[in-house]
Amino acid sequence: MKVCILFASPRPEGNTAQLLKPVKEKLTELGHDCRAYSLYAEDVKPCLACRRCQKDWSVFGCIQQDSMENIFDSVMESDLLLLASPVYSWSWTPPMKAALDRLVYGMNKYYGEEWGPSLWEGKTAALITTCGYPVEKGTDLMEESLRRYCRHSKLNYAGMLAARQRSYKENFMDEEKQQKAVDFAQKLHEMMIKE
């Protein structure tokens, strides 16, 4: 099985990266091929809302020449899309928001003169996120956003792994977070092999 990971933190060794690492390691150990994109290092332009992607229902079709074409190919080859982003203002970081906007238009051919297909219908998406608030207050809007995104795109929502850091004076990762990350990876693995 293939996993496409979109990592969208400006800190390559920050909290979100630390939470993602054991998930990726466990998925790899379980035999999954994980391909990760660090969106802050990629060239991901915002959507132009030009609707050129709606002209051809067989391809992503964006006119912008950037990293999204490779990301599209990876998503299409994958069984699981794993989104990893810290919470910024109760939402996604800017490059993740840009990537999700581009994908929702390029993958869903709903916005042209005629209603078309969802190119990624049936794929699975999951979320890894970190925040400074209590998880239920810090991540609720982001999770609901992804639930609606999945419903709209005909994707299967597989759940969220979220963790809080109260203070930068303390270490983020601990044994409990490590175990939750490994358990989350196991859950994703079991979901993928059932499909």
C-alpha positions in Angstrom: 0.0 0.0 0.0 1.1 3.5 -0.7 0.9 6.6 1.6 1.3 10.2 0.4 2.3 12.4 3.3 1.8 16.2 3.0 3.9 17.8 5.8 3.2 21.5 6.3 5.2 22.8 9.2 7.8 25.5 8.8 9.9 23.7 11.5 11.3 20.5 10.1 12.1 19.2 13.5 9.1 20.8 15.3 6.2 19.2 17.2 4.3 18.1 14.1 7.4 16.5 12.7 8.1 14.7 16.0 4.5 13.4 16.1 4.6 12.3 12.4 7.9 10.5 12.7 6.7 7.4 14.7 3.6 7.2 12.5 5.7 7.1 9.3 8.2 4.6 10.9 5.4 2.3 11.9 3.7 2.4 8.6 7.0 1.7 6.8 7.6 -1.2 9.2 4.2 -2.6 8.4 5.2 -2.6 4.7 3.7 0.6 3.4 5.5 2.8 0.9 5.5 6.3 2.3 6.2 9.3 0.1 6.5 12.6 2.0 6.4 16.2 0.7 7.5 19.0 2.9 5.2 21.7 1.6 7.3 24.6 2.9 10.2 23.3 0.8 8.0 22.7 -2.3 6.7 25.3 -4.8 3.0 25.3 -4.1 1.1 28.3 -5.5 -2.4 29.3 -4.4 -5.4 28.4 -6.6 -6.2 31.1 -9.2 -9.9 30.0 -9.5 -9.5 30.1 -13.3 -11.3 26.7 -13.6 -9.0 25.5 -16.4 -8.6 22.3 -14.4 -12.3 21.6 -15.2 -11.8 21.3 -19.0 -10.4 17.8 -18.9 -11.9 15.3 -16.6 -9.1 12.7 -16.9 -6.2 14.8 -15.5 -5.4 17.2 -12.7 -5.2 19.9 -15.3 -3.9 22.9 -13.5 -2.2 25.6 -15.7 0.3 26.5 -13.0 3.7 24.9 -13.3 4.8 24.0 -9.8 5.1 21.0 -7.4 1.4 20.2 -7.4 1.6 18.1 -10.5 4.0 15.7 -8.7 1.9 15.8 -5.6 -1.2 15.0 -7.7 0.5 12.0 -9.2 1.6 10.8 -5.8 -2.0 11.2 -4.3 -3.5 9.3 -7.3 -1.0 6.4 -6.7 -1.7 6.3 -3.0 -4.2 4.5 -0.8 -3.9 7.0 2.0 -3.4 10.8 2.0 -1.9 11.7 5.4 -2.0 15.4 6.2 0.4 16.7 8.9 0.1 20.4 9.9 0.2 22.4 13.1 -2.8 24.5 13.8 -2.4 28.1 12.7 -5.4 30.3 13.7 -7.6 27.3 14.2 -6.8 26.1 10.6 -4.1 24.9 8.2 -0.7 26.4 7.7 -0.6 28.5 4.4 1.1 25.9 2.2 -1.3 23.1 3.3 -4.3 25.4 2.6 -2.9 26.2 -0.8 -2.3 22.5 -1.6 -5.8 21.5 -0.4 -7.4 24.3 -2.5 -5.6 23.1 -5.6 -6.5 19.5 -4.9 -10.1 20.1 -4.3 -10.5 21.8 -7.6 -8.1 19.7 -9.7 -9.4 16.4 -8.3 -13.1 17.3 -8.3 -14.5 18.1 -11.6 -17.6 19.8 -10.1 -16.9 23.3 -11.1 -17.1 23.6 -14.8 -20.0 23.9 -17.2 -21.1 20.3 -16.4 -20.9 18.2 -13.3 -18.0 15.8 -13.5 -16.4 13.0 -11.4 -14.2 13.0 -8.3 -10.9 11.6 -9.6 -9.9 10.5 -6.1 -13.2 9.0 -5.0 -12.7 6.2 -2.5 -9.3 7.2 -1.3 -8.6 7.6 2.4 -7.4 10.8 4.2 -6.2 11.2 7.8 -4.8 14.1 9.9 -1.9 14.6 12.2 -1.8 17.9 14.0 -0.4 19.8 17.0 -1.5 22.8 18.9 -1.0 24.9 22.0 -4.7 24.8 23.2 -6.5 21.8 24.7 -6.9 19.5 21.7 -10.7 19.6 21.7 -10.6 23.4 21.4 -7.5 23.7 19.3 -8.2 21.2 16.6 -12.0 20.9 16.3 -12.3 23.3 13.4 -9.5 21.8 11.4 -10.9 18.3 11.9 -14.4 19.4 10.9 -12.9 21.1 7.8 -11.2 17.9 6.8 -14.4 15.9 7.4 -16.4 18.2 5.1 -13.6 18.2 2.6 -13.6 14.4 2.5 -17.4 14.2 2.2 -17.4 16.7 -0.6 -14.5 14.9 -2.5 -16.0 11.4 -1.8 -12.9 10.4 0.3 -13.0 8.2 3.4 -12.0 10.1 6.6 -9.8 7.9 8.8 -9.4 10.1 11.8 -7.0 12.5 13.6 -4.0 12.2 15.8 -3.6 15.4 17.8 -1.3 16.5 20.6 -0.8 19.6 22.6 2.2 21.4 23.9 1.4 23.6 26.8 4.8 25.4 26.9 7.9 25.6 24.8 9.9 25.1 28.1 9.0 21.4 28.2 9.9 18.7 25.7 7.0 17.9 23.3 7.4 14.2 22.8 7.0 11.7 25.6 6.1 8.0 25.9 2.4 8.6 25.8 2.5 10.6 22.6 4.9 8.1 21.1 2.5 5.2 21.9 -0.5 7.2 20.6 1.4 7.8 17.3 2.2 4.1 16.9 -1.4 3.1 17.7 -2.6 5.6 15.1 -0.4 4.1 12.5 -1.6 0.6 13.4 -5.2 1.8 13.0 -4.5 3.3 9.6 -2.8 0.1 8.6 -5.8 -2.0 9.6 -8.1 0.3 7.7 -6.0 0.1 4.5 -5.7 -3.6 4.5 -9.5 -4.0 4.9 -10.3 -1.9 1.9 
